[in-house]
Amino acid sequence: MFRALFAGLLLLMGGSAHAGTVMEIREQEDSVSWTEMSGQQARMSGVGDAYVLMDAASGQFVAVFPNARQIMDMSIDLPAQTENSNEPSPHRLEFNRLGKAEPIAGYPTERYSVVANHRLCAELWLSREALEYSGIRPFLRAFRRFYAQQRALFESRGLQYEACDDARQAAMERYEELGLPMRTRDANGNTLQEVLSIGTNVKLEEERFRIPDGYERINMEDLR
């Protein structure tokens, strides 16, 4: 049902548009999300009305809530740089290639284990071939920077991160080199995310990446 709905949405797109890439992703509990990428911009959405806009050039991440006519800039309070980003982790981190694995969404993959202090944190299926499509590398780069900045902010407020958090962040820094994550499993073998399809050269309207005018600006405190 979701694939048919999504295919219909793409066919209806028109007007001022650019060729882009669209990923359909199965999340936990079989929910589905979509990531649309074009150049330096991306839009992440799920089944509900809310979505997130990303601008890789500026590092801006904005959550949009159409029903409430509200927007929240999630990058506004983040540090411009992460002071500890180059400091080595105090934990023993490993990112091990386990060999070639089965194709996912039609793309060849290689399987990796993410390990911290000899403990399995996650398993990843990465595809180099999937990296080559429009917007994917800028998306990975911007998301990695956003994660590092968000972590620095939370750590400055006293939040403690664990060894596996360090290991997952170290793995994230190698995605542009080793491949797009096509499947992620936790240490218990539960699939957290899996790419179902990648649409290429899709016409994406410029309007889909534009922050709407006239919306109330809110912050994290307003969501509590």
N, CA and C of each residue as an Amber inpcrd file, in Angstrom:
protein
   672
   0.8310000  -1.2090000   0.0000000   0.0000000   0.0000000   0.0000000
   0.8640000   1.2570000   0.0000000   1.9000000   1.2860000   0.8670000
   2.7510000   2.4560000   0.9470000   3.4870000   2.6900000  -0.3720000
   3.9420000   1.6010000  -1.0150000   4.6830000   1.7650000  -2.2690000
   3.7890000   2.3300000  -3.3580000   2.5450000   1.8600000  -3.4180000
   1.6190000   2.3720000  -4.4300000   1.3190000   3.8500000  -4.1910000
   1.1310000   4.2110000  -2.9120000   0.8610000   5.6050000  -2.5680000
   2.0460000   6.4770000  -2.9270000   3.2480000   5.9700000  -2.6430000
   4.4580000   6.7380000  -2.9120000   4.6740000   6.9160000  -4.4100000
   4.4500000   5.8620000  -5.1720000   4.6050000   5.9460000  -6.6230000
   3.6460000   6.9750000  -7.2060000   2.4230000   7.0020000  -6.6850000
   1.4530000   7.9860000  -7.1520000   1.8730000   9.3980000  -6.8320000
   2.4660000   9.5920000  -5.6650000   2.9340000  10.9160000  -5.2750000
   3.9970000  11.4180000  -6.2380000   4.9310000  10.5550000  -6.6120000
   6.0060000  10.9600000  -7.5120000   5.4660000  11.3220000  -8.8970000
   4.4650000  10.6000000  -9.3540000   3.9010000  10.8840000 -10.6670000
   3.1900000  12.2350000 -10.7060000   2.6650000  12.6600000  -9.5600000
   1.9190000  13.9130000  -9.5090000   2.8160000  15.1340000  -9.4210000
   4.0820000  14.9480000  -9.0830000   4.9700000  16.0910000  -8.9190000
   5.2120000  16.7800000 -10.2610000   5.1440000  18.0810000 -10.2490000
   5.3990000  18.8410000 -11.4700000   5.9090000  20.2090000 -11.1260000
   5.7840000  21.1670000 -12.0530000   6.2190000  22.5270000 -11.7860000
   7.7290000  22.6300000 -11.8030000   8.2610000  23.6630000 -11.1040000
   9.6930000  23.8830000 -11.0270000  10.3150000  22.7650000 -10.2130000
  11.2010000  21.9830000 -10.8440000  11.6950000  20.7950000 -10.1740000
  13.1360000  20.5180000 -10.5620000  13.8000000  19.7190000  -9.7360000
  15.1520000  19.2530000  -9.9990000  15.1530000  17.7300000  -9.9130000
  16.1150000  17.1180000 -10.6180000  16.2640000  15.6680000 -10.5060000
  16.9140000  15.3520000  -9.1720000  16.3530000  14.4050000  -8.4650000
  16.8720000  14.0570000  -7.1560000  16.7720000  12.5750000  -6.8890000
  17.0020000  12.2210000  -5.6490000  17.0010000  10.8310000  -5.2040000
  16.0110000  10.6850000  -4.0540000  15.2580000   9.5990000  -4.0600000
  14.2810000   9.3470000  -3.0000000  14.5060000   7.9530000  -2.4400000
  14.7050000   7.8850000  -1.1260000  14.8460000   6.5980000  -0.4520000
  13.5920000   6.2840000   0.3470000  13.1070000   5.0700000   0.2010000
  12.0100000   4.5600000   1.0120000  12.6220000   3.6240000   2.0540000
  12.3340000   3.8620000   3.3170000  13.0090000   3.1570000   4.4000000
  11.9890000   2.5460000   5.3530000  12.1920000   1.2680000   5.6660000
  11.3490000   0.6380000   6.6780000  12.0070000   0.8210000   8.0380000
  11.2460000   1.4090000   8.9580000  11.7390000   1.6400000  10.3060000
  11.2530000   0.5110000  11.2140000  11.4720000   0.6640000  12.5120000
  10.9760000  -0.3120000  13.4660000   9.4550000  -0.3650000  13.4360000
   8.9190000  -1.5050000  13.8110000   7.4730000  -1.7390000  13.8490000
   6.8320000  -1.5500000  12.4760000   7.6280000  -1.7560000  11.4100000
   7.1510000  -1.7330000  10.0230000   6.5910000  -0.3870000   9.5790000
   6.9360000   0.6820000  10.2820000   6.5690000   2.0000000   9.7690000
   7.5030000   2.3480000   8.6110000   7.0830000   3.2740000   7.7560000
   7.8450000   3.6260000   6.5640000   8.1450000   5.1190000   6.5830000
   9.3700000   5.4650000   6.1980000   9.7400000   6.8700000   6.0610000
  10.3660000   7.0820000   4.6940000  10.4500000   8.3520000   4.2870000
  11.0410000   8.6950000   2.9970000  12.0360000   9.8240000   3.1810000
  13.1470000   9.7230000   2.4810000  14.1420000  10.7900000   2.4490000
  14.3180000  11.2210000   1.0060000  14.0150000  12.4880000   0.7420000
  14.1470000  13.0540000  -0.6000000  15.3780000  13.9550000  -0.6060000
  16.2530000  13.7820000  -1.5940000  17.5090000  14.5210000  -1.6500000
  17.7240000  15.1170000  -3.0270000  18.1530000  16.3610000  -3.0360000
  18.4740000  17.0320000  -4.2960000  19.5690000  18.0490000  -4.0170000
  20.7290000  17.8400000  -4.6070000  21.8430000  18.7530000  -4.3650000
  22.2300000  18.7590000  -2.9000000  22.1530000  19.9510000  -2.2950000
  22.5280000  20.1150000  -0.8890000  21.3300000  20.0540000   0.0500000
  20.1660000  19.7140000  -0.4730000  18.9580000  19.7540000   0.3450000
  18.3310000  18.3700000   0.4990000  17.6350000  18.1990000   1.6180000
  16.9430000  16.9320000   1.8640000  15.6660000  17.1900000   2.6470000
  14.7220000  16.2780000   2.4880000  13.4610000  16.3310000   3.2280000
  13.1750000  14.9210000   3.7400000  12.9510000  14.7890000   5.0600000
  12.6820000  13.5030000   5.6940000  11.2670000  13.5120000   6.2470000
  10.4910000  12.5260000   5.8610000   9.0940000  12.4840000   6.2930000
   8.6710000  11.0470000   6.5780000   7.5950000  10.9300000   7.3730000
   7.0460000   9.6200000   7.6930000   5.5830000   9.5710000   7.3340000
   4.8270000   8.7690000   8.0610000   3.4130000   8.5930000   7.7540000
   2.5970000   9.8150000   8.1730000   2.9770000  10.4950000   9.2610000
   2.2440000  11.6640000   9.7250000   2.5320000  12.8980000   8.8920000
   2.0440000  14.0500000   9.3850000   2.1880000  15.2820000   8.6010000
   3.5370000  15.9540000   8.8110000   4.2160000  15.7130000   9.9260000
   5.4680000  16.3960000  10.2330000   6.5960000  15.9110000   9.3250000
   7.5500000  16.8030000   9.0570000   8.7260000  16.4270000   8.2710000
   9.8940000  17.3150000   8.6830000  11.0880000  16.9340000   8.2590000
  12.3100000  17.6810000   8.5880000  12.9850000  18.0980000   7.2970000
  13.3810000  19.3730000   7.2330000  14.1240000  19.9020000   6.0940000
  15.5840000  20.0790000   6.4930000  16.4920000  19.6970000   5.6070000
  17.9120000  19.8180000   5.8670000  18.5870000  20.5700000   4.7390000
  19.4590000  21.5080000   5.0890000  20.2820000  22.2200000   4.1150000
  21.7300000  21.9000000   4.4500000  22.3770000  21.0710000   3.6320000
  23.7370000  20.6400000   3.9290000  24.7280000  21.7970000   3.8630000
  24.4680000  22.7910000   3.0000000  25.3960000  23.9070000   2.8550000
  25.4720000  24.7540000   4.1220000  24.3210000  24.9910000   4.7440000
  24.2720000  25.8290000   5.9470000  24.2710000  25.0170000   7.2370000
  24.0010000  23.7040000   7.1390000  23.9130000  22.8730000   8.3250000
  22.6010000  23.0280000   9.0650000  21.5930000  23.6030000   8.4120000
  20.3150000  23.8650000   9.0780000  19.4040000  22.6400000   9.0270000
  18.8050000  22.3040000  10.1650000  17.7990000  21.2530000  10.2830000
  16.5380000  21.8820000  10.8640000  15.4360000  21.8210000  10.1360000
  14.1980000  22.4590000  10.5680000  13.0670000  21.4380000  10.5540000
  12.3960000  21.2750000  11.6930000  11.2170000  20.4200000  11.7810000
   9.9860000  21.2510000  11.4590000   9.1130000  20.7170000  10.6090000
   7.9150000  21.4330000  10.1700000   6.6800000  20.6380000  10.5960000
   5.7180000  21.3410000  11.2220000   4.4720000  20.7190000  11.6820000
   3.3010000  21.4190000  10.9780000   2.9080000  20.9390000   9.7830000
   1.8920000  21.6390000   8.9810000   0.5440000  21.7880000   9.6830000
   0.0710000  20.7580000  10.3570000  -1.2400000  20.8570000  11.0030000
  -1.2830000  21.9420000  12.0600000  -0.1900000  22.0870000  12.7850000
  -0.1070000  23.1150000  13.8300000   0.4310000  24.4310000  13.2780000
   0.8810000  24.4380000  12.0200000   1.4900000  25.6140000  11.3870000
   2.6350000  26.1440000  12.2630000   3.5520000  25.2310000  12.5800000
   4.6990000  25.5780000  13.4030000   5.9810000  25.0250000  12.7730000
   7.1000000  25.6940000  13.0500000   8.4160000  25.2020000  12.6350000
   9.3670000  25.3100000  13.8110000  10.3450000  24.4080000  13.8470000
  11.3440000  24.4260000  14.9070000  12.7220000  24.2200000  14.2860000
  13.5940000  25.2040000  14.4400000  14.9610000  25.1010000  13.9370000
  15.7760000  24.3060000  14.9510000  16.0840000  23.0550000  14.6260000
  16.7930000  22.1850000  15.5640000  18.2870000  22.4570000  15.6090000
  18.7830000  23.2930000  14.6980000  20.2150000  23.5800000  14.6390000
  20.5700000  24.9240000  15.2640000  19.5650000  25.6870000  15.7220000
  19.8190000  27.0580000  16.1370000  20.6820000  27.1630000  17.3950000
  20.5660000  26.1970000  18.3110000  21.3290000  26.2460000  19.5640000
  22.5790000  25.3790000  19.5370000  22.8740000  24.7680000  18.4010000
  24.0200000  23.8710000  18.3340000  25.3210000  24.6520000  18.2220000
  26.4100000  24.1390000  18.8120000  27.7020000  24.8080000  18.6740000
  28.1760000  24.7750000  17.2360000  28.8480000  25.8430000  16.8140000
  29.3330000  25.9020000  15.4310000  30.3940000  24.8360000  15.1860000
  31.2000000  24.5480000  16.2040000  32.2270000  23.5250000  16.0940000
  32.1680000  22.6370000  17.3200000  32.6520000  21.4380000  17.1790000
  32.6870000  20.5190000  18.3130000  34.1370000  20.4280000  18.7910000
  34.3970000  20.9670000  19.9860000  35.7560000  21.0700000  20.4920000
  36.4310000  19.7140000  20.6540000  35.6630000  18.6950000  21.0280000
  36.2480000  17.3950000  21.3230000  36.1660000  16.4160000  20.1650000
  35.8100000  16.9340000  18.9680000  35.5680000  16.0290000  17.8450000
  36.8140000  15.2580000  17.4430000  38.0200000  15.8290000  17.6750000
  39.2510000  15.1680000  17.2790000  39.8960000  14.3830000  18.4200000
  39.3160000  14.4040000  19.6000000  39.8650000  13.6650000  20.7150000
  39.5190000  12.1870000  20.5800000  40.4980000  11.3170000  20.8230000
  40.2110000   9.8740000  20.7100000  39.2640000   9.4170000  21.8090000
  38.4750000   8.4200000  21.4890000  37.5690000   7.8540000  22.4820000
  38.3770000   7.0920000  23.5370000  37.9500000   7.1360000  24.7850000
  38.6370000   6.3550000  25.8220000  38.3420000   4.8570000  25.7100000
  37.4180000   4.4950000  24.8240000  37.0090000   3.1050000  24.6800000
  37.7230000   2.4400000  23.5000000  37.7810000   1.1440000  23.5350000
  38.3350000   0.3750000  22.4200000  37.2320000   0.1850000  21.3810000
  37.3900000   0.8130000  20.2280000  36.3680000   0.7880000  19.1830000
  36.8540000  -0.0370000  18.0010000  35.9530000  -0.8260000  17.4370000
  36.2870000  -1.6320000  16.2660000  35.1750000  -1.5180000  15.2310000
  35.6030000  -1.4510000  13.9690000  34.6580000  -1.4290000  12.8530000
  35.1530000  -2.4870000  11.8810000  34.5570000  -3.6640000  11.9320000
  35.0970000  -4.8310000  11.2450000  34.2930000  -5.2020000   9.9990000
  35.0020000  -5.3950000   8.8990000  34.3570000  -5.8720000   7.6810000
  34.1650000  -7.3670000   7.7740000  32.9370000  -7.8240000   7.6080000
  32.6030000  -9.2390000   7.7290000  32.4780000  -9.9210000   6.3780000
  32.5620000  -9.1320000   5.2970000  32.5220000  -9.7120000   3.9570000
  31.2920000  -9.2940000   3.1630000  31.2310000  -9.7830000   1.9380000
  30.1060000  -9.4750000   1.0650000  28.8220000 -10.0780000   1.6090000
  27.7240000  -9.3490000   1.3910000  26.4260000  -9.8110000   1.8820000
  25.4110000  -9.7440000   0.7580000  24.1780000 -10.0980000   1.0760000
  23.1290000 -10.1420000   0.0700000  22.7670000  -8.7320000  -0.4150000
  22.3050000  -8.6080000  -1.6620000  21.8430000  -7.3030000  -2.1480000
  20.6250000  -6.8250000  -1.3550000  20.5320000  -5.5280000  -1.1760000
  19.3820000  -4.9120000  -0.5200000  18.8470000  -3.8270000  -1.4400000
  17.5600000  -3.8850000  -1.7360000  16.9170000  -2.9490000  -2.6650000
  17.6350000  -2.9470000  -4.0170000  18.2390000  -4.0910000  -4.3710000
  18.9070000  -4.2250000  -5.6600000  20.3560000  -3.7780000  -5.6720000
  20.9090000  -3.4000000  -4.5170000  22.2790000  -2.9000000  -4.4550000
  23.1710000  -3.8790000  -3.6950000  24.3830000  -4.1480000  -4.2240000
  25.3030000  -5.0360000  -3.5040000  25.7240000  -4.3940000  -2.1850000
  25.9270000  -5.2110000  -1.1770000  26.2920000  -4.6900000   0.1360000
  27.4630000  -5.4680000   0.7240000  28.1150000  -4.8220000   1.6900000
  29.1110000  -5.4750000   2.5280000  28.6830000  -5.2890000   3.9750000
  28.9130000  -6.3320000   4.7710000  28.4470000  -6.3350000   6.1550000
  29.5880000  -5.9810000   7.0970000  29.2690000  -5.1540000   8.1040000
  30.2530000  -4.7120000   9.0790000  29.6930000  -4.8770000  10.4890000
  30.5940000  -5.0920000  11.4270000  30.1990000  -5.0910000  12.8360000
  30.7700000  -3.8460000  13.5070000  29.9970000  -3.2730000  14.4100000
  30.3940000  -2.1000000  15.1830000  30.5660000  -2.5780000  16.6260000
  31.7870000  -2.4580000  17.1490000  32.1240000  -3.0630000  18.4370000
  32.7800000  -2.0320000  19.3430000  32.4390000  -2.0690000  20.6270000
  33.0620000  -1.2090000  21.6300000  33.4330000  -2.0460000  22.8410000
  34.7080000  -1.9830000  23.2290000  35.1810000  -2.7420000  24.3900000
  34.8170000  -4.2200000  24.2830000  35.0010000  -4.7590000  23.0590000
  34.7520000  -6.1750000  22.7640000  33.2690000  -6.5520000  22.8330000
  32.4110000  -5.5640000  22.8450000  30.9660000  -5.8150000  22.9030000
  30.3210000  -5.3650000  21.5940000  29.5150000  -6.2390000  20.9940000
  28.8200000  -5.8890000  19.7540000  27.7880000  -4.8080000  20.0160000
  27.8620000  -3.7420000  19.2260000  26.8970000  -2.6400000  19.3530000
  25.8610000  -2.6760000  18.2400000  26.2940000  -3.0030000  17.0250000
  25.3860000  -2.9960000  15.8740000  26.0390000  -3.7240000  14.7160000
  25.2110000  -4.0770000  13.7230000  25.7020000  -4.5870000  12.4510000
  25.1390000  -3.7160000  11.3350000  25.9700000  -3.4580000  10.3390000
  25.6010000  -2.5680000   9.2410000  25.8190000  -3.2600000   7.9100000
  24.9090000  -3.0150000   6.9680000  25.0570000  -3.4420000   5.5900000
  25.2400000  -2.1630000   4.7570000  26.4250000  -1.9790000   4.1660000
  26.7510000  -0.7520000   3.4520000  26.8950000  -1.0190000   1.9610000
  26.5020000  -0.0310000   1.1510000  26.6140000  -0.1510000  -0.3070000
  27.3500000   1.0500000  -0.8810000  28.5220000   0.8030000  -1.4680000
  29.2670000   1.8760000  -2.1360000  28.5200000   2.3790000  -3.3650000
  27.9140000   1.4530000  -4.0890000  27.2280000   1.8320000  -5.3350000
  26.1180000   2.8470000  -5.0790000  25.4350000   2.7320000  -3.9530000
  24.3150000   3.6290000  -3.6700000  24.7640000   5.0390000  -3.3080000
  26.0630000   5.2200000  -3.0650000  26.5660000   6.5500000  -2.6920000
  26.5400000   7.5440000  -3.8500000  26.4880000   7.0480000  -5.0640000
  26.7540000   7.8950000  -6.2200000  25.5740000   8.7440000  -6.6720000
  24.4160000   8.5880000  -6.0560000  23.2420000   9.3050000  -6.5320000
  23.1480000  10.6990000  -5.9250000  22.4040000  11.5470000  -6.5960000
  22.2980000  12.9610000  -6.2390000  21.8730000  13.1600000  -4.7940000
  22.6530000  13.9370000  -4.0600000  22.2840000  14.3630000  -2.7190000
  22.6840000  13.4300000  -1.5980000  23.1090000  12.1960000  -1.8920000
  23.3600000  11.2380000  -0.8230000  24.6130000  11.6010000  -0.0220000
  25.7100000  11.9300000  -0.6870000  26.9320000  12.2830000   0.0500000
  26.7400000  13.5530000   0.8930000  26.1670000  14.6340000   0.3350000
  25.9170000  15.8180000   1.1860000  25.0050000  15.5090000   2.3690000
  24.0160000  14.6180000   2.1590000  23.1110000  14.2440000   3.2420000
  23.8740000  13.5410000   4.3570000  24.7160000  12.5550000   4.0100000
  25.4870000  11.8360000   5.0150000  26.4320000  12.7760000   5.7610000
  27.0560000  13.6960000   5.0090000  28.0050000  14.6310000   5.6170000
  27.3010000  15.5630000   6.5940000  26.1600000  16.0970000   6.1840000
  25.4140000  17.0310000   7.0350000  24.8450000  16.3250000   8.2550000
  24.3550000  15.1100000   8.0670000  23.7740000  14.3780000   9.1950000
  24.8520000  14.0260000  10.2190000  26.0450000  13.6680000   9.7270000
  27.1600000  13.3680000  10.6260000  27.5420000  14.6070000  11.4390000
  27.5880000  15.7540000  10.7770000  27.9340000  16.9990000  11.4790000
  26.8540000  17.3700000  12.4890000  25.5860000  17.2000000  12.1030000
  24.4760000  17.5130000  13.0140000  24.5330000  16.6230000  14.2490000
  24.8100000  15.3310000  14.0460000  24.8790000  14.4030000  15.1790000
  26.0040000  14.8160000  16.1360000  27.1800000  15.1630000  15.5920000
  28.3150000  15.5540000  16.4230000  28.0160000  16.8410000  17.1990000
  27.3760000  17.7950000  16.5300000  27.0380000  19.0580000  17.1970000
  25.9960000  18.8430000  18.2830000  24.9960000  18.0130000  17.9780000
  23.9540000  17.7220000  18.9550000  24.5400000  17.0060000  20.1690000
  25.4570000  16.0990000  19.9190000  26.0970000  15.3860000  21.0310000
  26.9090000  16.3540000  21.8940000  27.6630000  17.2580000  21.2540000
  28.4530000  18.2290000  22.0130000  27.5550000  19.0950000  22.8880000
  26.3960000  19.4770000  22.3530000  25.4520000  20.2920000  23.1240000
  24.9460000  19.5200000  24.3370000  24.5180000  18.2750000  24.1220000
  23.9720000  17.4780000  25.2240000  25.0350000  17.1690000  26.2710000
  26.2750000  16.9220000  25.8210000  27.3520000  16.6550000  26.7750000
  27.6520000  17.8850000  27.6220000  27.5420000  19.0690000  27.0110000
  27.7700000  20.2980000  27.7670000  26.7020000  20.5030000  28.8360000
  25.5670000  19.8160000  28.6780000  24.4780000  19.9090000  29.6550000
  24.4630000  18.7140000  30.6120000  25.5340000  17.9120000  30.5620000
  25.6870000  16.8420000  31.5300000  25.2540000  15.4650000  31.0920000
  24.7760000  15.3110000  29.8470000  24.3520000  13.9910000  29.3930000
  25.5690000  13.1120000  29.1450000  25.5370000  11.8810000  29.6420000
  26.6390000  10.9450000  29.4790000  26.3660000  10.0000000  28.3080000
  27.3710000   9.8220000  27.4550000  27.2600000   8.8870000  26.3430000
  28.0350000   7.6120000  26.6620000  27.5910000   6.4840000  26.0980000
  28.2050000   5.2030000  26.3780000  29.2000000   4.8170000  25.2890000
  29.9180000   3.7080000  25.5300000  30.9390000   3.2540000  24.5910000
  30.3510000   2.9740000  23.2110000  29.1640000   2.3680000  23.1650000
  28.5510000   2.0640000  21.8700000  28.1640000   3.3320000  21.1150000
  27.8700000   4.4120000  21.8200000  27.5960000   5.6820000  21.1540000
  28.8430000   6.1610000  20.4220000  30.0040000   6.0200000  21.0590000
  31.2630000   6.3770000  20.4100000  31.5110000   5.5070000  19.1800000
  31.2170000   4.2190000  19.3110000  31.4540000   3.2960000  18.2010000
  30.5430000   3.6090000  17.0140000  29.2760000   3.9120000  17.2940000
  28.3430000   4.2430000  16.2090000  28.7410000   5.5540000  15.5320000
  29.2150000   6.5220000  16.3120000  29.6440000   7.7850000  15.7190000
  30.8940000   7.5880000  14.8610000  31.8150000   6.7550000  15.3200000
  33.0120000   6.4590000  14.5310000  32.6490000   5.7830000  13.2170000
  31.6580000   4.8820000  13.2530000  31.2040000   4.2240000  12.0240000
  30.5740000   5.2370000  11.0770000  29.7970000   6.1560000  11.6220000
  29.1330000   7.1710000  10.8190000  30.1480000   8.0090000  10.0270000
  31.3060000   8.2350000  10.6110000  32.3300000   9.0430000   9.9570000
  32.9380000   8.3490000   8.7480000  32.6490000   7.0720000   8.5640000
  33.2280000   6.3270000   7.4420000  32.2150000   5.9860000   6.3570000
  30.9650000   6.4310000   6.5210000  29.9350000   6.1080000   5.5340000
  30.2840000   6.6300000   4.1450000  30.8040000   7.8500000   4.0520000
  31.1190000   8.4130000   2.7330000  32.1940000   7.6150000   2.0180000
  33.0290000   6.9390000   2.7830000  34.0960000   6.1230000   2.2130000
  33.6170000   4.7140000   1.8820000  32.8360000   4.1190000   2.7850000
  32.5240000   2.6920000   2.6800000  31.1440000   2.3860000   2.1130000
  30.2000000   3.3230000   2.2290000  28.9030000   3.0600000   1.6210000
  27.7250000   3.5770000   2.4200000  26.6150000   3.6670000   1.7200000
  25.3540000   4.0810000   2.3270000  24.8070000   2.9490000   3.1920000
  24.3860000   3.2350000   4.4310000  23.7750000   2.1820000   5.2520000
  22.4470000   1.7280000   4.6430000  22.3850000   0.4570000   4.2720000
  21.1800000  -0.0890000   3.6740000  20.3510000  -0.8800000   4.6860000
  21.0190000  -1.3610000   5.7400000  20.3250000  -2.0700000   6.8240000
  21.1250000  -1.8710000   8.1060000  20.4150000  -1.6730000   9.2010000
  21.0480000  -1.5500000  10.5150000  20.3490000  -2.4840000  11.4800000
  21.1470000  -3.2900000  12.1840000  20.6080000  -4.1810000  13.2120000
  21.2910000  -3.8950000  14.5480000  20.5460000  -4.0410000  15.6400000
  21.1430000  -3.8420000  16.9460000  21.8580000  -5.1100000  17.4030000
  22.4130000  -5.0740000  18.5960000  23.2020000  -6.2040000  19.0940000
  22.3660000  -7.4620000  19.2900000  21.0550000  -7.3030000  19.3860000
  20.1580000  -8.4500000  19.5720000  19.6110000  -9.0040000  18.2680000
  20.0540000  -8.4390000  17.1520000  19.6060000  -8.9190000  15.8520000
  18.3220000  -8.2940000  15.3530000  17.8290000  -7.2680000  16.0450000
  16.6050000  -6.5840000  15.6040000  16.9410000  -5.5720000  14.5130000
  16.1980000  -5.6060000  13.4190000  16.4210000  -4.6510000  12.3360000
  15.8290000  -3.2990000  12.7160000  16.6790000  -2.2750000  12.7600000
  16.2420000  -0.9360000  13.1300000  15.8130000  -0.1280000  11.9070000
  16.5290000  -0.3230000  10.8030000  16.2060000   0.3700000   9.5540000
  16.6500000  -0.4900000   8.3810000  15.8800000  -0.4010000   7.2850000
  16.2880000  -1.0710000   6.0530000  15.7440000  -0.2940000   4.8630000
  16.6200000  -0.0250000   3.9120000  16.2150000   0.6830000   2.6990000
  15.4100000  -0.2710000   1.8250000  14.2020000   0.1470000   1.4650000
  13.3340000  -0.6730000   0.6180000  13.5230000  -0.3700000  -0.8600000
  13.7770000   0.8900000  -1.1810000  13.9600000   1.2710000  -2.5800000
  14.6980000   2.6070000  -2.6510000  15.3790000   2.8200000  -3.7710000
  16.0390000   4.0950000  -4.0500000  15.6010000   4.5390000  -5.4330000
  14.8440000   5.6240000  -5.4910000  14.4280000   6.1860000  -6.7690000
  15.4290000   7.2310000  -7.2180000  15.9030000   7.1310000  -8.4410000
  16.9080000   8.0660000  -8.9530000  16.3240000   8.9090000 -10.0850000
  16.9210000  10.0870000 -10.2860000  16.4560000  11.0340000 -11.3050000
  14.9620000  11.3310000 -11.1540000  14.5300000  11.4460000  -9.9080000
  13.1350000  11.7580000  -9.6060000  12.9460000  13.2740000  -9.6450000
  11.8780000  13.7310000 -10.2570000  11.5900000  15.1660000 -10.2820000
  11.0530000  15.6050000  -8.9190000  11.8010000  16.4680000  -8.2670000
  11.4160000  16.9610000  -6.9450000  11.1970000  18.4640000  -7.0130000
  10.0160000  18.9010000  -6.6400000   9.6950000  20.3290000  -6.6830000
  10.5350000  21.0970000  -5.6690000  10.9630000  22.2960000  -6.0500000
  11.7160000  23.1560000  -5.1410000  10.9140000  23.4580000  -3.8810000
   9.6070000  23.5390000  -4.0310000   8.7330000  23.8710000  -2.9020000
   8.8490000  22.8520000  -1.7730000   9.2030000  21.6210000  -2.1010000
   9.2850000  20.5820000  -1.0770000  10.4470000  20.8050000  -0.1170000
  11.4130000  21.6190000  -0.5090000  12.5810000  21.8760000   0.3360000
  12.5650000  23.2820000   0.9380000  11.4590000  23.9950000   0.7490000
  11.3760000  25.3780000   1.2130000  10.6700000  25.4430000   2.5670000
  11.2450000  26.2150000   3.4940000  10.6020000  26.4200000   4.7930000
   9.3540000  27.2650000   4.5680000   8.1870000  26.7940000   5.0050000
   6.9500000  27.5420000   4.7380000   6.9110000  28.8890000   5.4490000
   6.3160000  29.8650000   4.7910000   6.1530000  31.1990000   5.3740000
   4.9370000  31.2330000   6.2970000   4.9680000  32.1480000   7.2530000
   3.8040000  32.3920000   8.0910000   3.5960000  31.4000000   9.2160000
   4.5510000  30.4960000   9.4400000   4.4260000  29.5230000  10.5240000
   5.0080000  30.0940000  11.8180000   4.4230000  29.7060000  12.9330000
   4.9430000  30.0960000  14.2440000   6.2520000  29.3480000  14.5040000
   7.2620000  30.0840000  14.9920000   8.5400000  29.4640000  15.3340000
   8.5260000  29.0460000  16.7970000   8.8580000  27.7720000  17.0450000
   8.8600000  27.2540000  18.4050000  10.2380000  26.6700000  18.7080000
  10.4670000  26.3000000  19.9760000  11.7070000  25.6290000  20.3500000
  11.3790000  24.3390000  21.0810000  12.4140000  23.6570000  21.5310000
  12.2450000  22.3660000  22.1930000  11.3610000  22.4610000  23.4260000
  11.4990000  23.5610000  24.1360000  10.7230000  23.7170000  25.3760000
   9.2230000  23.7090000  25.0930000   8.8210000  24.2170000  23.9230000
   7.3980000  24.2890000  23.5920000   6.7860000  22.9190000  23.3320000
   7.6420000  21.9090000  23.0630000   7.1280000  20.5720000  22.7690000
   6.9050000  19.7430000  24.0250000   7.3670000  20.2220000  25.1560000
   7.2370000  19.4600000  26.4090000   5.8670000  19.6360000  27.0220000
